[in-house]
Amino acid sequence: MKKLNNLTLGAVFRSRKKATQPTRSTRSTHLIDDKSSFNIREAYKIGRTNIRFALPEEESSTIIVTSSWPMEGKTTNCINLAIAFSQTGEKTLLIDCDLRKPRIAKVFQIASKMGLSNALRNFCSVEEAIHPTQYENLWVMPSGHIPPNPAELLSSKEMEDMLKELKKEYRYILIDTPPVNLLADALLLASNASGTVLVARQGITDHKSLQEALEKLKFSGAKVLGFMLNDASEEGGSYYRYHTGYGRYGYYKKQYYGNRYEYTSGQAQEKKAEQAELLNKIRQNSKTAQGEKIIVPKKKNQK
């Protein structure tokens, strides 16, 4: 546990009111602003500072934000970290790469349907896919229309070229991705990013899941900056505690993403083998040439 504690970038403490476990109906995203509590604002500032120290020195930084399973607060932390970075006066871009369960457009109440997937398929320009927000120096690129092939889009040459161009325009680019223990989407991007932040939630994330996520990121060649501890308790003198299981809320890690991620036992084994093969492909490509297109293995039923 001490090894994991040393990777902590920051902790977002829960309200002093009685905490409730996350559910589909109670999930909400609190955007930090001047009205937010001092503790919450400082938590993201501390996270921002530690991330900046951990990042390699470069003109523009791309930061992946992910989690081990759903319902751990990765999107909320990604958004608020982006807000915190924009408050430094640097141009910041927030990209929703969770192409299966996007939330960022809804959070910022963006009416336009144009976003990442549309730009990658030339249905709109990159400029048309980027939208301003109520925060100074912060822009958002929502997911766009949900595509039938998210992994192929994220690993495409178009995605690689687009990020290179965006890095010329923005100092910080934060990317929200699906949970790493559920899908390999984050791994497709993390190997070429400046760094990856893993979000954990006290009382929800267990040690085994967090360790598994770290191992997958490391195997893919990602630079893990550390993790943000979400919904931390101020009681007991220490917030570096994890449950050994998910308890009554454990089913969210498999069911939150809906039918797109619900498999039979046989399909689950196939998915596990497919992900293992994909991890090997990612590692081989990262060794051969940096920036080379990642080859995503086709599904058996795909022609």
N, C-alpha and C positions, 0 to 999 in steps of 0.2 A: 504493500500500500504506500509506503514511503516513496517508492519509485514513481508512482502515479502522482502523488502530492507535489513532487518537484516539478511536474509539468503544468501546474495550475497557473493560468494567466490571470484569472479573476473569479470572483464569486458574486452572483446576483442574489441578494438576500430576499427572502419572501416577506410578505407583509406580516406585521405583528398580530393581525387578525388570524383566526383559525384557518389554516390552509386547507384547501380542498384539492383532491386529486384531479388531474386533467381528464376531461371527457370530450366527446365530439361536440356536445351542446354548450359546454362551458368554456371552450378554448377561446382566447382572445389575445390580441397583440397590443401591448401597451407601448406606444412610441414615446421615447423620452423627450421632454421639453422643459421649459422653465418651471412648469407646475409639478413636475415629477419630484419625488422625494429626494433629499440630498443623498441618501445611501445608494439609491438606484443610479442616479447620475454619476456619482463617484465610482461606482462599480464598473461602469462601462468606460469611464475615463482611465481607470487603472488597467482594464483589459486592453484598451487602445495603446496605452504607453508600453505595456509589456510586449504586445505584438510588434510594435515599432522597433523595440530593442532586439527582438528575436528575428526580424526580417533581414535578409541579406541587403547590402547596400546596392541600390539600383534606382534608376530614375522613376520607374513606375512599378508598383507592386500589385500582384494578383493574389488574393486571399480566398481560399476555399473554406466554407463553413459547413460542417456536416455533423452528424450524430451517429450513435450506434443503432438506435431504433427510433421509430416515430414517437411523438408525444414528449420529447425531451427538451423542446424549446429552441431548436436550431434556427428556425426562421425568425423568431422574435429577437434572438441574440444577434443574428446576422444583420437584421435591419437596424437595431440600435447601435451596433458597432459601426455600421456605415454612417449613421447620424453622428456618432462621436468623432469619426475620422473627418467628416465634412466640417465639423466645428473647429478644426485646426486651420481652416482657411484654404485647404487643398481641395482641388476638384475630385469628387468621389463619385463612382458609379456603382450601383447595386444591380446585379443581374440575377434573375430568377431562372436557375437551371434545373429546377425541380419540374421537369416537363410532364410529369404524370399527375402531381398534386400541387399545382402552383397556388400561391397565396398572396404574393407581393402586390399584384395588381388590385386585389380586393382591399388589402390593408391601406393602400394609398389612394383608393377610390379612382383608379384610372379607367376612364370610359372606353378609350381606344382598345381595339382587339389586337393591334399590331404589336409585335414583340420579337423575341429572340428567334423562334422557329420561323416566323415570316421572313425575317431578314436573311436567315441562312438559306432559305429556298427562293430568295429574290422576289418575294411577293411585295416587299417594300424595301426602302433603303435603310441602312443602319441608323441614320439620323431620324427617320420616321419611327423607328422602334424604340427610341430613347425619349423619355418624358421627364419634365422638370417636376420637382416636389415643392412642398411648402417650406422645406429647409434649404437655406442658402448653401451653395456648393455641392448639393446632392441631386443626382439624376438617377432615374430608374429605367432599367430595361426589363419589362415583364416577360413572361414565358411566351406569350403569343398563343396561337391556337395549339391545342394538344396534338402532337404528331403521332403517327403509328409506329415510328422508329426512333425513340428518344436517344438510345445509346449510339446509333449510327450518326445522328446529327451532332452529338456532343464530341464524337471522335473524328469528325470529318475535317478535311483540309480547310473548308470554309470557316469552321469554328476557330481553327488555329489561326488563320489569316485575320479573322475579325478581331480576335483578342490582341494580336500584334498591333493592329491599327488603333484600337481603343487605348492601348497603353501609351500611345503618342499623345493622346488627348487628356487622359485622366491620371492623376497621381496614384490614387488607390482604386482598385476594382475588387469589390467583395461579391462572392458568388455563393448563392444558396443552392445546395444540392440535396438529393435524397439521402436517407440513412445508409451508411456504408455497409452495415450487416444485412441489409435487405436487397440492395442493388449495387451494381458496380459503377454507376454513373459518376459518382464522386472520384473514383479511382482513375477514370478516363481523363479527368481534368487535373487532378492533384499532382500527377507526375511532372507536369510542366508548369505548375503554379509556383509562386514565390514561397508559399507556405500554406498549411492547413490547420484550421482550428476545429477541435472536436468539442461538441457541447454535451455535457452530462447533467442529469437532473437528480438531485438528492431524493431518495425514496422511490425512484423509478429505475434509474440506471444501476445495474449490478456490475460488480467488479469483472466478472467473466466476459460480459458483453463489451465492456470498455476495452479490456485487454485484447479481445478478438478484433475489434475495430482498429486498434493501434497496430496490430500485427499486419492486417490487410493493407493499411496505408503504408507501412514501412516496406512491405513486400512489393508494392507497386512503385516504389521509388519516390514517394511523397515526402516532403519535408514537414514533419509535424511540429508546429510551433508550441502546442500545448492544448489545454482544454479549459473551457469556461464552465464553471459549476453553477447551474441554474437552480433557482428556488431553494437556495441554501438556508439552513436554519441558524439563527443566532443563539439558540439555546444549547447548552451543554458544552460550550467553550470550543467546540471543534465542528466544522462543517464538512470535513473530508471523510464522510461515511457513506457506504453504499449498501443497499440491501442485497441479500444473496439471491433474491428472486423477485419476480414482478407481482406476486400476489394476485389479488382479484382484478388488477388492471393489466395483467400480463398479456391479455389477448390483443391489446391495441398494437403491439409491435408487429402483429401479423395482419390484423384486419383493418387498421386505420386507412390504408391505401386502397381498400376496396377490392373489387374483383380482379383488378390488374395484378394483384399480388397474392391471390388466394389459390393454392395449388393442392392437388391430391398428393398422397405420399410418393407416388411414382414420379409425378411431375416435379416434386420438390427435390428428389434425388437427381433428376436431369438438370434442374436449375443449379444445384450445388456443383455438379460436374462442369457445367457450362461456365460458372463463375471461376472455378479453378483454372480452366483452360484460358479464360480471359485474363486472369491475373498473370499467367505465364507469358501471354502475348504482350501485355503491358510492360513487364519487366524486360523481355527480350528487346522490345522496341526502344525502351529508355536506355538500354546499354549500347545499341547499335549507333543511333544518331539522335541527338536532342532535336526535338521539333518534328521528327518523322511521324507520319500519320499512323495512328494506332489501328490495327486491324481487329475488327470485332467479329468473332465467329458467328456464323449464321445459325439460326435455330434449325433443328432437324427437319421440321415441317415446312421451312421456308425454301421456296424455289430460287 
